[in-house]
Amino acid sequence: MFRNRARDIWELFLDIYVSDFELRGRQIFKLAILTISDTGSKGEREDTSGDAISKIMADAGGFEEVAREIVADETGLIAGRLTEWCDTGDIDLVVTTGGTGLGPRDVTPEATRQVIDLEVPGIAEAMRMETLKITPFAMLSRSVVGVRNGCLIVNLPGSPKGVTETLEVALRGISHALEMVKGWRTH
């Protein structure tokens, strides 16, 4: 009886110690959310897509939201904000929402390609492949994923539904990608 109780106490101690160690040793990545929307930048539309990203990332754990902004669908504004956030060294992941379709003002992929050092097509391809099982419109997405200065940039669609579907796919590889590019700070 004493032996069983001692073993139970030891196992409980190990569970608590291991859980505490895992929490202390777990990397917390700094997250920035950039919403690209002409109407949103004017305050004429609520940022429901940015809200969806914020909630999903909070629920996923391991991410601390440190910046969030809405800019108009202008290549220079998007590229400027991405460059600024990535080059501070304070942000590990920028998730954008909006501007990835076929509309004449959808310029997020072009702005992202202007600033990245390295494209990571596998994440974007996985998002399209998996969401194509849900909607045929996924094949129209031009989302780009890439790295600038050790910061991962992930483009998502502009709707909360599109954000949810694609971010769930991207999350499968984001933490590992961030671990791989950690320490690239060069600019």
N, CA, C and O of each residue as an XYZ file, in Angstrom:
748
protein
N       0.826     -1.191      0.000
C       0.000      0.000      0.000
C       0.873      1.259      0.000
O       0.642      2.175     -0.789
N       1.881      1.305      0.889
C       2.763      2.455      0.954
C       3.511      2.623     -0.374
O       3.703      3.737     -0.860
N       3.927      1.488     -0.947
C       4.652      1.530     -2.205
C       3.787      2.152     -3.321
O       4.270      2.977     -4.097
N       2.528      1.757     -3.392
C       1.621      2.304     -4.406
C       1.416      3.804     -4.197
O       1.399      4.572     -5.159
N       1.259      4.214     -2.939
C       1.054      5.634     -2.637
C       2.309      6.437     -2.984
O       2.218      7.522     -3.559
N       3.468      5.903     -2.634
C       4.721      6.590     -2.954
C       4.880      6.726     -4.474
O       5.303      7.771     -4.969
N       4.540      5.667     -5.201
C       4.624      5.715     -6.663
C       3.649      6.755     -7.208
O       4.002      7.512     -8.113
N       2.428      6.806     -6.674
C       1.435      7.779     -7.116
C       1.913      9.208     -6.871
O       1.753     10.084     -7.721
N       2.499      9.426     -5.704
C       3.012     10.763     -5.374
C       4.153     11.125     -6.321
O       4.220     12.248     -6.819
N       5.046     10.176     -6.567
C       6.174     10.406     -7.473
C       5.668     10.726     -8.891
O       6.163     11.649     -9.536
N       4.691      9.964     -9.361
C       4.141     10.207    -10.695
C       3.458     11.569    -10.775
O       3.573     12.261    -11.787
N       2.752     11.958     -9.723
C       2.123     13.270     -9.690
C       3.187     14.369     -9.736
O       3.045     15.348    -10.469
N       4.254     14.199     -8.946
C       5.353     15.159     -8.941
C       5.944     15.284    -10.346
O       6.169     16.393    -10.831
N       6.194     14.144    -10.998
C       6.769     14.177    -12.344
C       5.842     14.879    -13.328
O       6.303     15.667    -14.154
N       4.540     14.604    -13.251
C       3.585     15.265    -14.131
C       3.624     16.774    -13.953
O       3.632     17.518    -14.934
N       3.649     17.227    -12.711
C       3.676     18.661    -12.433
C       5.000     19.260    -12.892
O       5.016     20.322    -13.515
N       6.105     18.592    -12.592
C       7.428     19.096    -12.960
C       7.568     19.179    -14.481
O       8.016     20.196    -15.010
N       7.189     18.122    -15.174
C       7.307     18.096    -16.628
C       6.418     19.165    -17.245
O       6.855     19.867    -18.156
N       5.182     19.308    -16.772
C       4.282     20.331    -17.305
C       4.860     21.721    -17.092
O       4.827     22.554    -17.998
N       5.397     21.979    -15.886
C       5.981     23.273    -15.591
C       7.203     23.516    -16.471
O       7.387     24.621    -16.983
N       8.037     22.498    -16.651
C       9.224     22.620    -17.483
C       8.830     22.922    -18.932
O       9.429     23.781    -19.579
N       7.813     22.205    -19.435
C       7.376     22.429    -20.804
C       6.851     23.839    -20.989
O       7.119     24.473    -22.010
N       6.102     24.341    -20.006
C       5.577     25.699    -20.110
C       6.694     26.727    -20.050
O       6.681     27.707    -20.794
N       7.668     26.506    -19.161
C       8.773     27.458    -19.048
C       9.664     27.420    -20.278
O      10.196     28.453    -20.686
N       9.837     26.243    -20.877
C      10.720     26.098    -22.016
C      10.063     26.391    -23.349
O      10.747     26.443    -24.372
N       8.771     26.580    -23.363
C       8.050     26.787    -24.615
C       8.305     28.173    -25.160
O       8.225     29.167    -24.438
N       8.607     28.225    -26.419
C       8.843     29.487    -27.104
C       7.520     30.225    -27.286
O       6.533     29.643    -27.735
N       7.507     31.496    -26.939
C       6.354     32.345    -27.213
C       6.755     33.248    -28.374
O       7.723     34.002    -28.283
N       6.003     33.161    -29.459
C       6.302     33.955    -30.643
C       5.471     35.230    -30.644
O       4.300     35.223    -30.263
N       6.089     36.325    -31.078
C       5.428     37.630    -31.161
C       4.691     37.731    -32.496
O       5.274     37.521    -33.560
N       3.408     38.053    -32.419
C       2.513     38.073    -33.574
C       2.054     39.488    -33.889
O       1.729     40.267    -32.992
N       2.032     39.811    -35.191
C       1.435     41.053    -35.670
C       0.373     40.690    -36.707
O       0.562     39.768    -37.499
N      -0.734     41.412    -36.697
C      -1.836     41.165    -37.619
C      -2.036     42.413    -38.472
O      -2.238     43.510    -37.952
N      -1.977     42.230    -39.788
C      -2.170     43.337    -40.720
C      -3.394     43.053    -41.582
O      -3.412     42.098    -42.360
N      -4.405     43.884    -41.437
C      -5.611     43.768    -42.248
C      -5.499     44.745    -43.407
O      -5.216     45.927    -43.215
N      -5.723     44.239    -44.608
C      -5.654     45.064    -45.804
C      -7.086     45.277    -46.300
O      -7.744     44.348    -46.768
N      -7.549     46.523    -46.187
C      -8.929     46.839    -46.562
C      -9.075     48.341    -46.755
O      -8.787     49.125    -45.851
N      -9.526     48.734    -47.942
C      -9.776     50.159    -48.189
C     -10.831     50.696    -47.232
O     -10.627     51.728    -46.593
N     -11.965     49.994    -47.132
C     -13.050     50.485    -46.267
C     -12.677     50.372    -44.790
O     -13.024     51.244    -43.994
N     -11.983     49.318    -44.428
C     -11.556     49.160    -43.040
C     -10.582     50.244    -42.606
O     -10.630     50.711    -41.468
N      -9.692     50.646    -43.519
C      -8.714     51.686    -43.182
C      -9.363     53.044    -42.978
O      -8.798     53.922    -42.326
N     -10.564     53.213    -43.544
C     -11.321     54.457    -43.373
C     -12.266     54.381    -42.178
O     -12.966     55.348    -41.878
N     -12.288     53.239    -41.495
C     -13.176     53.065    -40.364
C     -14.610     52.750    -40.755
O     -15.514     52.847    -39.926
N     -14.827     52.376    -42.003
C     -16.178     52.109    -42.510
C     -16.561     50.633    -42.427
O     -17.672     50.258    -42.804
N     -15.656     49.803    -41.941
C     -15.917     48.368    -41.854
C     -15.201     47.805    -40.633
O     -14.050     48.142    -40.355
N     -15.903     46.947    -39.915
C     -15.317     46.293    -38.743
C     -14.303     45.243    -39.201
O     -14.496     44.594    -40.228
N     -13.240     45.084    -38.445
C     -12.159     44.154    -38.798
C     -12.442     42.750    -38.262
O     -11.757     42.279    -37.354
N     -13.440     42.091    -38.818
C     -13.814     40.753    -38.341
C     -12.773     39.697    -38.709
O     -12.613     38.715    -37.984
N     -12.071     39.880    -39.812
C     -11.028     38.929    -40.204
C      -9.828     39.019    -39.264
O      -9.267     37.999    -38.865
N      -9.442     40.237    -38.916
C      -8.363     40.420    -37.947
C      -8.742     39.844    -36.595
O      -7.912     39.253    -35.904
N     -10.013     40.023    -36.222
C     -10.512     39.442    -34.967
C     -10.420     37.917    -35.001
O     -10.063     37.288    -34.005
N     -10.744     37.328    -36.154
C     -10.679     35.871    -36.284
C      -9.243     35.378    -36.117
O      -9.005     34.380    -35.436
N      -8.293     36.065    -36.730
C      -6.880     35.689    -36.586
C      -6.473     35.777    -35.121
O      -5.856     34.858    -34.583
N      -6.818     36.875    -34.488
C      -6.467     37.091    -33.087
C      -6.982     35.959    -32.205
O      -6.249     35.448    -31.359
N      -8.228     35.569    -32.398
C      -8.827     34.516    -31.583
C      -8.177     33.160    -31.852
O      -7.848     32.431    -30.917
N      -7.993     32.824    -33.119
C      -7.394     31.532    -33.472
C      -5.987     31.419    -32.898
O      -5.621     30.379    -32.350
N      -5.210     32.467    -33.019
C      -3.827     32.424    -32.527
C      -3.787     32.377    -30.998
O      -2.930     31.705    -30.423
N      -4.693     33.074    -30.345
C      -4.758     33.007    -28.881
C      -5.137     31.604    -28.434
O      -4.560     31.067    -27.488
N      -6.112     31.012    -29.121
C      -6.538     29.654    -28.783
C      -5.436     28.632    -29.051
O      -5.323     27.638    -28.334
N      -4.626     28.871    -30.079
C      -3.544     27.941    -30.421
C      -2.469     27.932    -29.340
O      -1.826     26.907    -29.114
N      -2.271     29.054    -28.678
C      -1.243     29.170    -27.649
C       0.131     29.319    -28.277
O       0.362     28.913    -29.416
N       1.033     29.909    -27.512
C       2.402     30.081    -27.988
C       2.627     31.356    -28.772
O       3.723     31.589    -29.281
N       1.594     32.189    -28.875
C       1.701     33.438    -29.628
C       1.210     34.591    -28.774
O       0.195     34.484    -28.085
N       1.939     35.694    -28.826
C       1.546     36.910    -28.126
C       1.330     38.004    -29.165
O       2.261     38.382    -29.876
N       0.117     38.506    -29.253
C      -0.186     39.565    -30.213
C       0.413     40.868    -29.710
O       0.067     41.345    -28.629
N       1.321     41.445    -30.509
C       2.011     42.660    -30.083
C       1.725     43.863    -30.988
O       2.037     44.999    -30.629
N       1.128     43.614    -32.168
C       0.820     44.722    -33.072
C      -0.359     44.330    -33.955
O      -0.544     43.169    -34.319
N      -1.144     45.349    -34.283
C      -2.287     45.114    -35.173
C      -2.636     46.430    -35.843
O      -2.670     47.482    -35.204
N      -2.895     46.352    -37.143
C      -3.193     47.568    -37.892
C      -4.031     47.238    -39.121
O      -4.056     46.102    -39.596
N      -4.712     48.258    -39.620
C      -5.460     48.156    -40.875
C      -4.866     49.178    -41.833
O      -4.689     50.344    -41.483
N      -4.557     48.725    -43.057
C      -4.065     49.637    -44.085
C      -4.902     49.456    -45.346
O      -5.537     48.421    -45.546
N      -4.888     50.490    -46.196
C      -5.594     50.433    -47.473
C      -4.880     49.480    -48.431
O      -3.718     49.131    -48.227
N      -5.590     49.067    -49.473
C      -5.035     48.178    -50.503
C      -4.075     48.956    -51.398
O      -4.379     49.248    -52.555
N      -2.924     49.281    -50.848
C      -1.880     50.012    -51.580
C      -0.565     49.273    -51.370
O      -0.141     49.047    -50.237
N       0.068     48.905    -52.461
C       1.304     48.120    -52.387
C       2.331     48.763    -51.457
O       2.928     48.082    -50.623
N       2.536     50.061    -51.598
C       3.535     50.758    -50.788
C       3.225     50.720    -49.294
O       4.124     50.529    -48.475
N       1.956     50.902    -48.941
C       1.561     50.863    -47.525
C       1.763     49.466    -46.937
O       2.270     49.314    -45.826
N       1.358     48.456    -47.698
C       1.483     47.075    -47.219
C       2.960     46.708    -47.080
O       3.384     46.217    -46.034
N       3.735     46.944    -48.125
C       5.167     46.614    -48.098
C       5.883     47.384    -46.991
O       6.764     46.849    -46.319
N       5.495     48.642    -46.812
C       6.127     49.456    -45.774
C       5.885     48.915    -44.378
O       6.810     48.834    -43.569
N       4.640     48.543    -44.092
C       4.319     48.020    -42.767
C       4.996     46.672    -42.550
O       5.537     46.424    -41.472
N       4.977     45.791    -43.559
C       5.647     44.489    -43.430
C       7.136     44.672    -43.163
O       7.699     44.018    -42.284
N       7.767     45.554    -43.915
C       9.200     45.810    -43.740
C       9.487     46.335    -42.337
O      10.397     45.858    -41.660
N       8.703     47.317    -41.911
C       8.915     47.911    -40.582
C       8.778     46.856    -39.483
O       9.641     46.753    -38.611
N       7.713     46.085    -39.523
C       7.488     45.092    -38.479
C       8.560     44.001    -38.499
O       9.057     43.598    -37.448
N       8.911     43.530    -39.682
C       9.897     42.445    -39.765
C      11.291     42.903    -39.364
O      12.057     42.128    -38.791
N      11.620     44.135    -39.655
C      12.979     44.614    -39.406
C      13.220     45.117    -37.992
O      14.361     45.396    -37.626
N      12.161     45.238    -37.185
C      12.370     45.669    -35.804
C      13.068     44.595    -34.992
O      13.769     44.898    -34.026
N      12.879     43.337    -35.381
C      13.423     42.229    -34.599
C      12.536     41.847    -33.433
O      12.855     40.927    -32.681
N      11.412     42.555    -33.277
C      10.497     42.304    -32.167
C       9.319     41.419    -32.554
O       8.553     40.994    -31.689
N       9.168     41.138    -33.845
C       8.017     40.379    -34.323
C       8.520     39.134    -35.054
O       9.410     39.209    -35.902
N       7.931     37.991    -34.706
C       8.319     36.722    -35.317
C       7.403     36.313    -36.462
O       7.833     35.642    -37.401
N       6.131     36.722    -36.383
C       5.130     36.284    -37.342
C       4.184     37.435    -37.667
O       3.622     38.064    -36.770
N       4.014     37.703    -38.964
C       3.014     38.665    -39.413
C       1.986     37.877    -40.211
O       2.324     37.203    -41.184
N       0.731     37.967    -39.793
C      -0.361     37.334    -40.525
C      -1.190     38.456    -41.132
O      -1.693     39.327    -40.423
N      -1.326     38.423    -42.465
C      -2.132     39.430    -43.141
C      -3.473     38.820    -43.524
O      -3.599     37.605    -43.677
N      -4.461     39.678    -43.674
C      -5.774     39.241    -44.148
C      -6.280     40.255    -45.159
O      -6.288     41.459    -44.904
N      -6.701     39.749    -46.310
C      -7.251     40.604    -47.348
C      -6.287     40.828    -48.498
O      -5.070     40.726    -48.349
N      -6.871     41.137    -49.653
C      -6.077     41.513    -50.814
C      -5.407     40.368    -51.547
O      -4.425     40.586    -52.256
N      -5.919     39.142    -51.392
C      -5.260     37.993    -52.027
C      -6.050     37.423    -53.205
O      -5.662     36.403    -53.774
N      -7.144     38.070    -53.571
C      -7.994     37.553    -54.643
C      -7.612     38.098    -56.005
O      -6.451     38.418    -56.260
N      -8.606     38.200    -56.876
C      -8.380     38.625    -58.250
C      -8.890     40.026    -58.540
O      -8.914     40.451    -59.695
N      -9.296     40.743    -57.511
C      -9.784     42.106    -57.698
C      -8.664     43.040    -58.123
O      -7.492     42.775    -57.859
N      -9.030     44.136    -58.786
C      -8.002     45.075    -59.270
C      -7.195     45.721    -58.145
O      -6.082     46.189    -58.385
N      -7.729     45.756    -56.926
C      -6.989     46.357    -55.805
C      -6.378     45.301    -54.883
O      -5.844     45.641    -53.828
N      -6.449     44.040    -55.265
C      -5.865     42.959    -54.459
C      -4.374     42.861    -54.768
O      -3.961     42.217    -55.733
N      -3.574     43.520    -53.919
C      -2.128     43.625    -54.192
C      -1.262     43.060    -53.062
O      -0.044     43.241    -53.070
N      -1.872     42.386    -52.105
C      -1.098     41.869    -50.971
C       0.002     40.906    -51.399
O       1.117     41.020    -50.890
N      -0.248     39.964    -52.305
C       0.836     39.057    -52.710
C       2.020     39.804    -53.350
O       3.178     39.473    -53.096
N       1.719     40.802    -54.172
C       2.786     41.564    -54.814
C       3.599     42.333    -53.765
O       4.828     42.361    -53.821
N       2.906     42.948    -52.819
C       3.606     43.693    -51.756
C       4.467     42.754    -50.914
O       5.587     43.093    -50.535
N       3.932     41.582    -50.632
C       4.683     40.611    -49.826
C       5.928     40.142    -50.580
O       7.015     40.074    -50.007
N       5.767     39.822    -51.851
C       6.926     39.368    -52.644
C       8.004     40.450    -52.745
O       9.190     40.135    -52.848
N       7.603     41.714    -52.717
C       8.577     42.815    -52.769
C       9.523     42.792    -51.577
O      10.683     43.185    -51.695
N       9.028     42.331    -50.423
C       9.818     42.482    -49.199
C      10.450     41.188    -48.681
O      11.373     41.254    -47.869
N       9.990     40.024    -49.119
C      10.511     38.788    -48.531
C      11.887     38.441    -49.089
O      12.220     38.762    -50.230
N      12.675     37.774    -48.244
C      13.992     37.269    -48.634
C      13.879     35.869    -49.230
O      14.689     35.462    -50.064
N      12.858     35.143    -48.783
C      12.708     33.740    -49.151
C      11.230     33.394    -49.160
O      10.530     33.634    -48.176
N      10.749     32.834    -50.260
C       9.355     32.401    -50.316
C       9.241     30.986    -49.759
O      10.137     30.163    -49.948
N       8.131     30.708    -49.070
C       7.847     29.388    -48.505
C       6.558     28.895    -49.168
O       5.484     28.972    -48.571
N       6.663     28.394    -50.392
C       5.457     28.054    -51.147
C       4.671     26.876    -50.567
O       3.465     26.780    -50.797
N       5.312     25.990    -49.832
C       4.623     24.809    -49.313
C       3.458     25.147    -48.399
O       2.423     24.482    -48.449
N       3.607     26.163    -47.567
C       2.510     26.538    -46.660
C       1.333     27.080    -47.470
O       0.187     26.697    -47.239
N       1.621     27.977    -48.425
C       0.548     28.544    -49.256
C      -0.122     27.454    -50.095
O      -1.342     27.454    -50.259
N       0.678     26.532    -50.623
C       0.114     25.433    -51.416
C      -0.770     24.537    -50.549
O      -1.840     24.110    -50.982
N      -0.323     24.255    -49.332
C      -1.113     23.420    -48.421
C      -2.438     24.099    -48.086
O      -3.479     23.444    -48.030
N      -2.397     25.413    -47.864
C      -3.637     26.139    -47.564
C      -4.612     26.014    -48.734
O      -5.798     25.755    -48.533
N      -4.111     26.199    -49.948
C      -4.984     26.095    -51.123
C      -5.500     24.668    -51.307
O      -6.686     24.469    -51.569
N      -4.626     23.683    -51.173
C      -5.020     22.280    -51.386
C      -6.091     21.836    -50.389
O      -7.085     21.218    -50.769
N      -5.878     22.155    -49.123
C      -6.829     21.722    -48.101
C      -8.159     22.460    -48.202
O      -9.220     21.855    -48.048
N      -8.107     23.760    -48.461
C      -9.361     24.510    -48.526
C     -10.086     24.267    -49.843
O     -11.282     24.543    -49.940
N      -9.394     23.757    -50.858
C     -10.044     23.375    -52.104
C     -11.038     22.239    -51.868
O     -11.991     22.073    -52.630
N     -10.812     21.460    -50.812
C     -11.750     20.392    -50.438
C     -13.061     20.965    -49.903
O     -14.083     20.279    -49.872
N     -13.020     22.233    -49.481
C     -14.189     22.896    -48.899
C     -14.906     23.755    -49.939
O     -16.134     23.761    -50.017
N     -14.111     24.486    -50.743
C     -14.693     25.394    -51.733
C     -13.831     25.430    -52.990
O     -12.603     25.467    -52.899
N     -14.464     25.419    -54.162
C     -13.677     25.510    -55.392
C     -13.011     26.882    -55.557
O     -12.082     27.027    -56.352
N     -13.477     27.877    -54.817
C     -12.894     29.213    -54.917
C     -11.491     29.294    -54.325
O     -10.792     30.283    -54.541
N     -11.071     28.281    -53.587
C      -9.721     28.270    -53.020
C      -8.664     28.338    -54.115
O      -7.567     28.848    -53.890
N      -8.987     27.829    -55.291
C      -8.014     27.847    -56.385
C      -7.760     29.260    -56.896
O      -6.826     29.480    -57.668
N      -8.575     30.212    -56.477
C      -8.390     31.597    -56.899
C      -7.508     32.393    -55.939
O      -7.164     33.541    -56.221
N      -7.143     31.797    -54.817
C      -6.315     32.486    -53.826
C      -4.892     32.659    -54.352
O      -4.313     31.750    -54.947
N      -4.351     33.842    -54.117
C      -2.966     34.117    -54.514
C      -2.085     34.331    -53.286
O      -1.045     34.983    -53.374
N      -2.489     33.792    -52.159
C      -1.735     33.965    -50.913
C      -0.270     33.576    -51.077
O       0.068     32.620    -51.775
N       0.580     34.341    -50.417
C       2.024     34.120    -50.422
C       2.472     33.941    -48.978
O       1.927     34.568    -48.069
N       3.458     33.091    -48.773
C       4.093     32.942    -47.466
C       5.589     33.090    -47.700
O       6.139     32.529    -48.648
N       6.240     33.851    -46.825
C       7.678     34.046    -46.981
C       8.324     34.546    -45.714
O       7.663     34.817    -44.712
N       9.646     34.662    -45.787
C      10.444     35.090    -44.641
C      11.189     36.367    -44.996
O      11.796     36.484    -46.061
N      11.126     37.308    -44.087
C      11.957     38.505    -44.177
C      12.639     38.689    -42.837
O      11.986     38.852    -41.806
N      13.958     38.659    -42.866
C      14.735     38.981    -41.674
C      14.332     38.134    -40.469
O      14.241     38.648    -39.354
N      14.092     36.858    -40.683
C      13.740     35.962    -39.586
C      12.302     36.067    -39.131
O      11.932     35.487    -38.110
N      11.490     36.792    -39.865
C      10.073     36.969    -39.552
C       9.258     36.293    -40.643
O       9.469     36.554    -41.827
N       8.334     35.433    -40.256
C       7.484     34.740    -41.213
C       6.266     35.596    -41.516
O       5.625     36.119    -40.604
N       5.945     35.738    -42.807
C       4.767     36.483    -43.251
C       3.825     35.493    -43.915
O       4.228     34.750    -44.809
N       2.564     35.482    -43.477
C       1.560     34.585    -44.031
C       0.364     35.413    -44.496
O      -0.267     36.108    -43.699
N       0.058     35.332    -45.795
C      -1.120     36.017    -46.352
C      -2.330     35.107    -46.264
O      -2.266     33.936    -46.640
N      -3.440     35.652    -45.762
C      -4.705     34.924    -45.681
C      -5.784     35.685    -46.440
O      -5.625     36.876    -46.710
N      -6.879     35.013    -46.786
C      -8.007     35.700    -47.435
C      -8.593     36.776    -46.510
O      -8.208     36.900    -45.348
N      -9.531     37.543    -47.061
C     -10.102     38.660    -46.319
C     -11.399     38.395    -45.585
O     -11.956     39.314    -44.985
N     -11.900     37.169    -45.613
C     -13.143     36.875    -44.896
C     -12.844     36.055    -43.647
O     -11.881     35.289    -43.628
N     -13.660     36.205    -42.599
C     -13.441     35.401    -41.391
C     -13.480     33.895    -41.687
O     -12.702     33.133    -41.113
N     -14.370     33.471    -42.568
C     -14.462     32.049    -42.923
C     -13.170     31.597    -43.615
O     -12.615     30.551    -43.279
N     -12.698     32.387    -44.579
C     -11.450     32.073    -45.277
C     -10.259     32.068    -44.341
O      -9.383     31.209    -44.443
N     -10.225     33.036    -43.420
C      -9.154     33.096    -42.414
C      -9.151     31.813    -41.590
O      -8.107     31.184    -41.416
N     -10.300     31.436    -41.095
C     -10.400     30.251    -40.232
C      -9.944     28.997    -40.960
O      -9.153     28.218    -40.429
N     -10.445     28.804    -42.176
C     -10.113     27.588    -42.920
C      -8.628     27.512    -43.274
O      -8.014     26.452    -43.152
N      -8.056     28.624    -43.708
C      -6.654     28.585    -44.135
C      -5.681     28.608    -42.957
O      -4.648     27.940    -42.990
N      -6.005     29.367    -41.927
C      -5.089     29.456    -40.785
C      -4.991     28.127    -40.043
O      -3.932     27.783    -39.518
N      -6.094     27.381    -39.999
C      -6.039     26.054    -39.376
C      -5.049     25.152    -40.097
O      -4.379     24.337    -39.463
N      -4.949     25.287    -41.408
C      -3.984     24.505    -42.183
C      -2.568     25.021    -41.923
O      -1.660     24.240    -41.639
N      -2.388     26.324    -42.021
C      -1.056     26.920    -41.863
C      -0.466     26.659    -40.481
O       0.745     26.486    -40.342
N      -1.317     26.630    -39.464
C      -0.831     26.427    -38.090
C      -0.094     25.102    -37.920
O       0.714     24.958    -37.003
N      -0.362     24.143    -38.786
C       0.323     22.852    -38.695
C       1.827     22.988    -38.879
O       2.589     22.162    -38.376
N       2.265     24.021    -39.595
C       3.691     24.171    -39.853
C       4.315     25.454    -39.353
O       5.536     25.603    -39.395
N       3.495     26.394    -38.876
C       4.017     27.714    -38.516
C       5.048     27.663    -37.389
O       6.119     28.257    -37.515
N       4.750     26.975    -36.302
C       5.690     26.965    -35.176
C       7.033     26.377    -35.576
O       8.083     26.897    -35.197
N       7.001     25.291    -36.341
C       8.262     24.678    -36.777
C       9.009     25.627    -37.719
O      10.230     25.758    -37.626
N       8.290     26.277    -38.612
C       8.927     27.244    -39.517
C       9.579     28.370    -38.719
O      10.695     28.789    -39.026
N       8.881     28.856    -37.697
C       9.430     29.943    -36.876
C      10.690     29.501    -36.138
O      11.640     30.273    -36.013
N      10.701     28.275    -35.654
C      11.901     27.743    -35.000
C      13.063     27.685    -35.987
O      14.205     27.965    -35.622
N      12.775     27.322    -37.229
C      13.825     27.184    -38.238
C      14.432     28.529    -38.633
O      15.633     28.606    -38.892
N      13.622     29.592    -38.685
C      14.133     30.891    -39.140
C      14.560     31.789    -37.982
O      15.065     32.891    -38.195
N      14.355     31.315    -36.768
C      14.746     32.095    -35.590
C      16.246     32.409    -35.685
O      17.059     31.528    -35.964
N      16.590     33.655    -35.452
C      17.990     34.035    -35.467
C      18.495     34.516    -36.821
O      19.695     34.743    -36.973
N      17.630     34.677    -37.794
C      18.030     35.151    -39.121
C      18.208     36.659    -39.187
O      18.568     37.176    -40.244
N      17.975     37.372    -38.122
C      17.920     38.829    -38.141
C      19.154     39.399    -38.852
O      20.276     39.290    -38.359
N      18.921     40.013    -40.029
C      20.033     40.497    -40.845
C      19.912     41.944    -41.272
O      20.932     42.606    -41.461
N      18.704     42.459    -41.430
C      18.530     43.811    -42.001
C      18.822     44.871    -40.975
O      18.728     46.061    -41.274
